[in-house]
Amino acid sequence: MDQRIIDLYDRFTHGQIDRRGFMDRLGTLAGSAAAAAALLPLLTNDYARAAMVPEGDPRLNAAMVTYPSGGDDISGYLVRARRADAKRPAVLVIHENRGLNPHIKDVTRRLALAGYLAFGVDLLSADGGTPEDEDKARSMIAELDRAATVQRAVDAVAFLKDNEASTGSVGAIGFCWGGGMVNLLAEASPELKAGVAYYGMPPPLDDVDTIEAALLLHYAGLDNRINENVPAYEKALKEAGKDFTIYVYEGVNHAFNNDTSPTRYDPKAAELAWGRTSDFLAKHLGVPPPVET
């Protein structure tokens, strides 16, 4: 697909243009309104593709649970292996700007199947929870109070640290908006041991010195919107003596890990990044016990 179309869609999904402006410009690039309408399904996420680990996998226990934060009950999708006699390192999964959708739940199950106590938080909980309408979810994300939202993530780390099924060793992984939240969480939570940010916006650089967690930062080579801020973040991390690793995956787009996005998903880059993520989490959180088959 024409890279200009993918870049346009990225601008739309990150609030830089509204839907009407997006469709008008898509029609111009595609040649007609009819052609734009035909292209739209190729750009939007197809959640029928999202079940790499199916719901109801007999090896896993999954449930929606809540924890308190700022006077609200924040919900999330808690998944762990059925084997109950082993404590597990915990991983907080932070969603994109579409909320806790089927893809993020599937990622949470993947981590649980790898042996972690995995928790896909819904940071729209206090506002009624993630809606099915993605446009509405993006609008709700844009209206969140950042300080309160970061605190909800900090409280999620504490919730996982104290969970009876946890070893007390907690990491976080986030994608897109969630990757940016991982960076903010790392500055705010001394209890976080490891953070993995996929194409996430760097945090305010004045607070980089507060980071205690080791960081693994994945970026897409074609993601100019995010990447223009990365060199300054890398410099600040280096000057502060932080434990971090940055990988840039050349020739791939923002959201290259999202296998429900037919035009942006890149299987090779996603597999490489996931392997690096798995090794990183095991190194910094501890190797999880096996999951019984």
C-alpha positions in Angstrom: 0.0 0.0 0.0 1.1 3.6 -0.7 3.1 4.7 2.3 1.3 8.1 2.1 -1.9 6.3 2.9 -0.4 4.5 5.9 1.0 7.7 7.2 -2.3 9.4 6.7 -4.1 6.7 8.7 -1.5 7.0 11.4 -2.2 10.7 11.7 -5.9 10.0 11.9 -5.6 7.3 14.6 -3.4 9.7 16.7 -5.8 12.6 16.6 -4.0 14.9 14.2 -7.0 14.9 11.8 -10.7 14.1 12.2 -12.5 11.3 10.4 -14.0 13.6 7.8 -10.6 15.1 6.9 -9.1 11.6 6.8 -11.7 10.3 4.4 -11.4 13.3 2.2 -7.6 13.0 1.9 -7.9 9.2 1.6 -10.2 9.8 -1.4 -7.8 12.1 -3.0 -4.9 9.7 -2.6 -7.0 6.7 -3.7 -8.6 8.5 -6.6 -12.2 8.5 -5.5 -14.5 8.2 -2.5 -15.4 4.7 -3.6 -11.8 3.7 -3.8 -11.3 5.2 -0.3 -14.2 3.1 1.1 -12.7 0.0 -0.5 -9.3 0.7 1.2 -10.7 1.4 4.6 -11.1 -2.3 5.7 -7.4 -2.9 4.8 -6.4 -0.2 7.2 -8.6 -0.9 10.2 -7.8 -3.7 12.7 -9.4 -7.1 12.0 -9.9 -8.6 15.5 -10.9 -11.9 13.9 -7.2 -12.3 13.4 -6.5 -11.7 17.1 -6.7 -15.1 18.7 -3.1 -16.4 18.6 -4.0 -17.9 22.0 -7.7 -18.5 22.0 -10.1 -17.5 24.7 -10.8 -20.5 26.9 -7.4 -22.0 26.4 -7.4 -24.9 28.9 -3.9 -24.2 30.1 -4.9 -20.8 31.4 -7.2 -19.1 34.0 -8.5 -15.7 32.9 -10.9 -13.3 34.7 -11.7 -9.6 34.8 -10.7 -8.2 38.2 -10.4 -4.8 39.8 -8.0 -2.9 42.0 -8.4 0.5 43.7 -6.9 3.8 42.4 -7.7 7.3 43.3 -11.2 6.4 44.6 -12.1 4.4 41.5 -12.1 0.7 40.8 -9.9 0.0 37.8 -10.5 -3.2 35.9 -8.3 -5.5 33.9 -7.9 -8.9 32.4 -5.8 -11.1 34.7 -4.5 -14.3 33.2 -2.2 -17.0 34.6 -1.4 -20.7 34.1 -3.8 -23.1 35.8 -1.0 -24.6 37.7 -1.5 -22.9 41.1 1.5 -24.1 43.1 4.0 -21.8 41.6 4.4 -18.0 42.0 5.1 -16.1 38.8 6.8 -12.9 37.8 4.1 -10.4 36.8 3.7 -8.3 33.6 1.4 -5.3 33.2 0.1 -5.0 29.7 -0.8 -1.4 28.6 -3.1 -1.0 25.6 -2.9 1.2 22.6 -5.2 4.2 22.3 -8.1 1.9 21.4 -8.4 0.5 25.0 -8.5 -3.0 26.2 -9.5 -4.7 23.0 -9.4 -8.3 21.7 -5.8 -7.9 20.4 -4.5 -6.7 23.8 -6.3 -9.5 25.6 -4.6 -11.9 23.2 -1.2 -10.4 24.0 -2.0 -10.8 27.7 -2.8 -14.5 27.1 0.5 -14.9 25.2 2.4 -13.6 28.2 0.5 -15.9 30.5 1.3 -18.9 28.3 4.9 -17.9 28.5 4.6 -18.4 32.3 3.9 -14.9 33.6 1.1 -13.6 35.7 -0.2 -11.2 33.0 -2.6 -8.3 33.6 -4.1 -6.3 30.7 -5.3 -3.1 32.4 -8.2 -1.1 31.1 -7.2 2.5 31.7 -10.6 3.6 30.5 -12.3 1.8 33.5 -13.1 4.9 35.5 -14.9 6.4 32.4 -17.1 3.4 31.7 -14.6 1.0 30.2 -13.3 0.4 26.7 -16.1 0.9 24.2 -16.5 -1.3 21.0 -16.3 1.9 18.9 -12.6 2.6 18.3 -13.2 6.2 17.4 -14.9 6.7 20.7 -12.1 4.9 22.5 -9.5 7.1 20.9 -11.5 10.2 22.0 -11.8 8.9 25.5 -8.0 8.3 25.7 -7.3 11.8 24.4 -9.4 13.2 27.3 -7.7 11.3 30.1 -6.0 13.2 32.8 -2.3 12.2 32.4 -1.3 12.4 36.1 -4.4 10.3 37.2 -3.8 7.8 34.4 -0.1 7.3 35.3 -1.1 6.9 38.9 -3.5 4.1 37.9 -0.6 2.4 36.2 1.5 2.8 39.3 -1.2 1.3 41.4 -1.5 -1.6 38.9 2.2 -2.3 39.5 1.5 -2.3 43.3 -1.5 -4.6 42.8 0.6 -7.1 40.9 3.5 -6.9 43.3 1.3 -7.8 46.2 -0.8 -10.4 44.3 -0.7 -13.8 46.0 0.2 -15.5 42.7 3.1 -13.1 42.1 6.8 -13.4 43.0 6.7 -9.6 43.6 8.8 -9.0 40.5 6.8 -6.7 38.1 7.4 -5.5 34.6 5.3 -3.7 32.1 4.8 -3.8 28.3 2.9 -1.3 26.2 2.1 -0.5 22.6 1.8 2.8 20.9 0.0 5.0 23.5 0.7 2.2 26.0 4.3 2.3 25.1 4.3 6.0 26.0 2.6 5.1 29.3 5.4 2.5 30.0 7.9 5.3 29.7 5.9 7.5 32.1 5.3 4.6 34.5 9.1 4.0 34.6 9.6 7.5 35.8 6.8 7.2 38.4 7.1 3.8 39.9 10.3 2.7 41.8 8.7 -0.8 42.1 8.8 -1.4 38.3 11.7 -3.7 37.5 11.5 -3.8 33.7 9.6 -1.8 31.0 9.1 -2.7 27.3 7.8 0.1 25.1 6.8 -0.6 21.5 6.9 2.6 19.5 5.9 4.7 22.5 6.3 8.4 22.9 9.3 9.4 25.1 8.4 10.9 28.5 9.4 14.3 29.9 13.2 14.3 29.9 13.5 16.2 33.2 12.4 13.1 35.1 14.5 10.5 33.4 16.8 10.4 36.4 14.0 8.9 38.5 13.8 5.7 36.4 14.8 2.6 38.3 13.5 0.0 35.8 15.6 -1.5 33.0 14.1 -0.4 29.6 13.7 -2.1 26.2 12.6 0.3 23.6 11.3 -0.9 20.2 10.9 1.6 17.3 9.7 1.4 13.7 12.0 2.8 11.1 9.2 4.5 9.2 7.5 6.0 12.3 8.7 9.6 11.9 6.1 11.0 14.3 7.6 9.1 17.2 11.2 8.8 16.1 11.9 12.5 15.9 11.9 12.5 19.8 14.0 9.4 20.3 17.5 10.8 20.0 17.0 13.2 22.8 15.5 10.4 25.0 18.4 8.2 24.2 20.9 10.9 25.2 19.1 11.6 28.4 19.0 8.0 29.4 22.7 7.6 28.6 23.7 10.7 30.5 21.6 9.5 33.5 23.4 6.1 33.5 20.2 4.1 33.0 19.9 0.5 31.9 18.3 0.6 28.5 18.4 -0.9 25.0 17.0 0.6 21.9 16.2 -1.3 18.7 15.0 0.3 15.4 13.4 -2.0 12.9 14.1 -0.5 9.5 11.5 -0.4 6.8 8.5 -1.1 9.1 5.6 1.0 10.2 4.2 2.1 13.6 2.2 -0.8 15.0 4.4 -3.4 13.3 3.7 -5.8 16.2 -0.1 -5.6 15.8 -1.1 -8.7 13.9 -4.7 -7.5 13.5 -3.5 -4.6 11.3 -3.1 -6.0 7.8 -1.2 -3.1 6.3 1.2 -2.3 9.2 1.9 -5.7 10.7 5.4 -7.0 9.9 5.8 -10.7 10.9 9.6 -10.7 10.7 10.1 -7.6 12.8 7.3 -8.7 15.3 8.9 -12.1 15.8 12.4 -10.6 16.3 11.1 -7.9 18.8 9.0 -10.5 20.7 12.0 -12.8 21.1 14.0 -9.9 22.4 11.2 -9.0 24.7 10.9 -12.5 26.1 14.7 -12.6 26.8 14.6 -9.2 28.5 11.7 -10.0 30.7 13.2 -13.3 31.8 16.5 -11.5 32.6 15.0 -8.8 34.7 12.0 -10.4 36.2 13.2 -14.0 36.6 12.5 -17.0 34.4 8.9 -18.0 34.9 7.9 -21.5 35.8 6.7 -23.7 33.0 3.0 -23.9 32.0 1.6 -27.4 32.1 0.3 -28.7 28.8 
